[in-house]
Amino acid sequence: MVDNKRRTLAKLIKSLIFGIVFILFFLVVLSVVLYFADLNQNIIDISFYAITVIGVLISAIVCSKNSSSKGWLMGLIAAMCMYIIINGITYIISSPVDIMILVKKLPLYIATGIVGGCIGINIK
């Protein structure tokens, strides 16, 4: 039982690292694009949200990929961990964080994590 919990925790950490690396890579790509192009602030915000949501989806898929059951729960746990990590980093980088934005993003992360978990458990 302890070994199973360790494997689950290792799988969760692996998926979080994978999701964070994905997000960081595409944020660097977005930064390079912004350096050479003058984009509207709305496009930048939408791009940031799309990158983070896809990163959460990938993290949830990787986390639940080899699970035998409850893929939605594994995806949800991965999404909640990503939510805490991403918003923690955002809070550290830019201190005045709007609480309403955090509350609005939470259902999106939850839904993305559950969908990613359902997709991941069906990938063999």
N, C-alpha and C positions, 0 to 999 in steps of 0.2 A: 504494500500500500504506500509506503514511504517512497519507494522507487518510482511508482506511478506519479506521485505528486512532484517528484523531482523532474521527471520527464516532461510533465505538463508545464512546470515553471520554466524549464529550459526552452521548451517550444514557444512559450509566451515571450521570453526575453529575445529569442531569435527573431520572432515575428516583429517585435517592437524595433529592434535594431534595423531590420530590413525595411520597415515602413519609414523610419526616421532617415535612413540613408537615401531612400527614394525621394522623400520630401526635400532634403537638403540638396540633392543633385538638381532637381527641377527648380528649386528656388535660385540656385546659382545660374541656371540657364535663363530664368526669368530676369535675373539681375543683369546678365549680359545683354539680353534683348532690350531692357530698359536703358542701358547705357547708350545703345546705338539708336534707339527709337524713342520718340516722344509720344507716350501713350496716355490716354485718359485715365484718371484715377479710378473710375468705375471698372475699367478693363483690368487694371492692376488688382483691385480687390477681388473681382470674380476669378481671376487667374490664381490668386493665392488660395482662395477657398477651394477651387477645383483641384489644385495640387494637394492640399491637405486632405480633402475627402477621398481622393484616389489613393493617397498614401495610407489612410485608415482602412480603406477597402482591401488593399493589398495586404496590409498587416493582419486583418481579420481572416483573409483567405489562407495566408501562410499558417496562422495559428491553429485553424481548425482543419487543415488539410489532412492530417493523418489521425484525426480523432475517430473513435468508433461510434460515438454518439454525442449528442448535445453540441453540435457545431455552432448553433446560434448563440449558445452561452459562451463558448470560447471566443467567438467573434465579438460578442458584447464586451467581454472582459478586455480583450485587446483594444477595442475602440475606446473604452473608458480610460485605460492606461494611456493611450495616445492622446486623448482629450486632456488629461492632467499634464502630460509632458509638454504638449504643444502650447497650452495656455500658460503653463508655468514659465516656459521660455519666453513667451510673449510678454508676460508680466515683468520678467527680469529685464528684458530689452526696453520696453516702454512702460514705465510705471503706471501712469494713469490709464487703467484699463476700464472700459465701460462694461459694467456687470450685465446689462441687457444684451450686449453682443454675445457674452459667454452663455447666457441662458438661451439665446436664440440658436446657437450652434449645437447645444447639447442634444436636442432631438435628431438633428441631422447626423451626428456622430453615432447615436444609438441605432438609428435605422440603418446606417451604412455598415456598422459592425454586425448587426444581425443578418443583413443580406450577405455580407462577405462571409460570415460563418456558415450560412446555408450553401453558398457556392463552394466554399472550401471543403466542406465535408463530403460533397458529391464528386470532388476531383480525386481520382485514384491513379 
